[in-house]
Amino acid sequence: MGLMIGKILAAALLGAAVAGAAEAEDEAVLIGLGATTSCAEFAKDYKEFPEETELMMMSWADGFLSGRNWVRSQKAPGSHLDLWPGDFDAEAQFLYIRLYCDDAPLVPFIQAVLALERLIAQRQGQ
């Protein structure tokens, strides 16, 4: 477990460095493991620490999607997504992300989360 904590601290420091550099350039930047991890890194961590990786990465994804969903609802009331529909629960969504990352290991993890959001929206007719 010490290795995982080290990874978390390293990711946090890297995220802070990236955020600081981007602020200097006036760019919008995301922080957190989901924003700084590739699908390949996610898959590697999942093989080594499946429960911890699922908890950390899906917690980040849930927060990211919830924030986007809130903004969506503010821009157009009633347009929000049901992020955990009964026929596509958290377990199925995590499997989707894992399969997406297996097929595209070089993309950032956030791309898998955005693909999940598009799929949820499509399934809900949006």
N, C-alpha and C positions, 0 to 999 in steps of 0.2 A: 504494500500500500504506500510505502514511502516514495516509490518511483512515480506513482500517480500524482501525489501531492507536489512533487517536484515539477511534473509536467504542467500542473495547474498553475503553479507560481510562475513558471517560465512563460506560459501562454498569457497570463495576466500582465507580466512585464512587457512582453512583445506587443500585446494589445495597447498598452499605455504608450509605448514608443511610437507605434503606428498612428495612434490617435493624435499624439502631440505633433508628429510630423505633418499630418494632414491639416490640423488646425492652423499651422503656419501657412499652409497653401489655401486656406478657406475652402476645403473640400468636405463633403459629408462623409463621415466614416462610421462604420459599425465596430463595436467592440465585443469581446467575448469569444469563447472557443469556437462557436459556429461560424464566426466571421473570419477567423484566422487559421482554420484547419482545412486541409484538403480532404477529399473523399478517401484518398489512399491512407492518409494519417488516421482518419476515422476508422477505416476498416482494420488497420493494424492494431489500434487501441482496442477495438471491439474484440478482436481475437484474443488479446492478452487479458483484458479486463471487461468482459461483456456487461455485467450488471452496472458497474460504475460508469462505463462509457455511455450506455443507454440512458442512465439517469442524467448525467451531465449534458449530453448533447440534445436529448429530447426536452430537457428543461429549458435549454437555451432556445431551441426551435419553438417551443410553446410560447415563451415570452416574446420572441421576435414576431411570430404570427399573431399573437394577441395584440401587440402594439400596432401592427399593420391593419388588423381588423378594426381596432378602435379608430384609427385615422379614417378608414373607409366609412365607418358609421358616422363620423363627424362631417365628412364631406357630403355624404348622401344618406340621411337617416333611413334606416330599414334595409340598407344594402350589405350589412355585415354577413359574414359566413358563419355557419354552424361548424365550428372547428372540430368537434368530436361527434359527428352524426352517428346514430346507433348502428348503421350498417358499415361504418368505416372508423372503427375505434382506434385508440392510441396504439395498440399492438399492431394492427394492420398498417397504420401510418408509419410506424417504425420499420416494419418490413419493407414498405415501399421505399423509404429512404435508403435502407441497406442495399436493396436491389439496384436502385438508381446509382448509388456510389460504386457498387461492384461493376456496373456497366460503364461508368465514367470516372475512373479513379483520379484523373488529373484535374478535375474541376474542383472549385471550392465547395465545401460542405453546404454553404448557404445556397448554392444553386440547386441542390437536392431539396432543400426546404422550400425554395420558391417554386420548384416543379410540383411539390406536394400541394402547395397553396393553389396553383393553377388547376390541379386535378380536383381538389375539393370544390373549387368554384365551378368547374365544368360539370361535376356531378350534381351541383345544385342549380344548374341552369344559368350561371352568371359568367 
